[in-house]
Amino acid sequence: MPTASDAFTNYYAALLDGSYDCVDRIVLNANFGLCYSPGGFRSWWRVLHNGSDAELDNAHLMRMAGRFSRRVRGWAQAHGVPLIDCKNQERKHEIAEEFLKKTTCVRGVFLILVSRAPATVWNVQRAKSGVIVNLEAKRSFVSHYSFHIMDPEWGHLTIKMAGHPPFGAKLARSVSALQSREIVSPLFLSAQIWRNSQTPCPRSGL
């Protein structure tokens, strides 16, 4: 039985010049699982606010997102790291590639790109008495911050993080630049095992 990818390839076969079987990039989800259930999110909020969720409402969640944005921008300005607000349809990987050619950074963040994309956020509904009656997860367009990092061993890494609670994130690394290194196979294998088993990814494997 053909796989979904095979069916897709066959459907567009007349438009393709060829194909290759290669991992393009490695992407690991870095979501904090506790914050993706109503009870877990309330527990997380209480830990941050001395055991209270009296201020858990949409206005305070927006304020938290605003503080996150100001602190990222303030840090970038203080450390001379370029921060670019990208427009819709702008090819952010091309912007990063151009900066990558010019950067003299050998370790740390060398570029931050800001764009809007869908992310999971929480909508808090309270009764007139002030009691929380519902916590609803929904998908909404929010600002995302892509931290482009240069690492002496791994090279160019990207951590893309939503700027709104619960701050979902992804870590991405292009494989094309690593294919000649022995590090690709154990990294990809560890990522596959972690994804399939749904258990914490062992640090020793990465």
N, C-alpha and C positions, 0 to 999 in steps of 0.2 A: 504494500500500500504506500503510495507516495506521501511524503511529509508535506506539511503546510508550505514550507519554503520551496519544495520541488514544484508544487502546484502553482505557486506564484511565479516561479521562473518559467515554467512551461507556458503560462498565460501570456507572458511578455516576451517570449522567445524571439519573435520576429523583430523586436526592437533592440535586442542585445547583440553586441559584437562578440561577447564571450563571457566567461564566468571564472571565478577562482574560489577555492575552498580554503579560507584563511580567516583566523580571528582578527577582526579589525581593531577592536579595542576591548579593554577590560573595564567593566563598570561594576562597582560594588555599592549597594545601598547602605547608607549610614544612618538609617532612621532609628530614633529612640523608641523602641517598641512600646514602652509603658505609656507614652503619650498618644497612642493611636486607639485608645479605648476611653469611653467617657470617665469610668472610674479611675483609670490610670492617669488621665490628664488632670483630674481633680486632685489626686494624690500628689502629683508632681508640683502643681500650683501651691498646695498647702505647705510642702517642704520649703518652697521659696518664700512663703509669707507667714512664717511662724505658726503653722498649723491652721491658718484661717483661709477661707475662700470667700470672705466678705467682699473682696474687690475683684472677684472673678467675673468679669463682664466684658462685653465687646469693646467698650471704650478703653479699658485697661490693657486688653490684648493689643489694640492698635497702638497704645502708648509704648508697649514693650517693643513692638516692631519699629516704632519711630526711634527709640533709644538705640536699638541695634544698628539701624541705618546711620545715625549720627556718630556712633562710636567707630563703625567701620570707616566712614569718611574721614573722621578726625584722625584715626590711626594712619590712614593712607597719606594724609597731608603731612602729618608729623614726621613720617619716615620716608617721604619722597617717592612713594609708590604710586604710579599712575592709576587713576580710577576713571573709567569711562562709562557713561550712561548710554547704552546701546538702544538703537531704534528698532522697531519691528522689521522683520525680514533682513536685518543686518547679519552678515555671516561672521559670527563672533570668533569662530576658529581661525578665520583668515586674519582678523585683527591680532589675535594672540600669536599667530605665526610670524607676523611682521615684527612684533615686539620681541619675539624670541630671537630673531636674527640680530637685533640691535643690543639686547641686554648683555650686560657684563656680570650679572648676578650669577653666582655659582651655588648659592644656598639661600632658600627662603622665598617669600612672596615677591614677585617682580611685576605683577599686573593684577588688577581687579576689574572685572567686567560686570556691569549691572544690567539686568534685563527683566522683563516681566514674563512669567510663565505660570501654568496651573500648579497648584499645590494644595495639600490638605490643610484646612484651617478649621477652627471650632467656632460655632455660633452658640452663644449662651442665651438661654431664654429664662427669664425670671418672672415669678408671679408678682402681683401688685404688692404683696407683703414682703417681697425681696428674696423669697426662697427660690433657689434654682430648681426649675421644673424640667429642664431638658438641656442636654448638651448634644448638639448635632454636628457631626463631621460633614464638611462639604468641600467641593473643589472650587477654588477661586484663583483668579489671576493676581499674583503678588510679586513683589520684587525678589529676584534671585541674585545672589552674589557669587560670581565664579572667581575663586582665588587660584591664580596660576602660580605654581610653585616650582622652583628649580631645586632638585635634590642631586647631590653628587653621585649617588648610586643609581637612582631610578630615573633621573632625567626630569623631563617636564611632566608634572602631575597637575590635575585640576580637581579642586573640591568645589562643587556647586551646592550652595546652601540657600534654602528659602529664608527670607528675612522676616517671617511671621511665624509665631508659635503654631505647631510644635517643631519648627525649624528642620524640616526634612532635608537630607543631604545625600549627595552621590559623590563617589570618588572615581575618577576616570583616568585611564592611562592608555595612550595609543600603543598598539602592539607593533606597528610597522617599524618603529625605530628600535625595537628591542629584539626583533626576530633573530638576530645574529648572536644574541646573548643566551647563556644557559639559564638565565633567571626566568625566562618566559614560561617554560613548561611547568616548573613547580608552582609558580604564581597562578597560572590558569587552572591547574589541577586543584589547588587549594580553594580557589574561588568556586569551582564547580562543586567540590565536595561540600563546601559551606552552604551553597545555594540549595543543593539537593537534600541535605540533611536537616536544614533549618536549625542548625546548632551554631553556637558562637564560633567564628572563624579562628582557628588557632594562630596566635601571633608567631609561633615558631615556623609555621608553614608559609608565612609571608615574609 
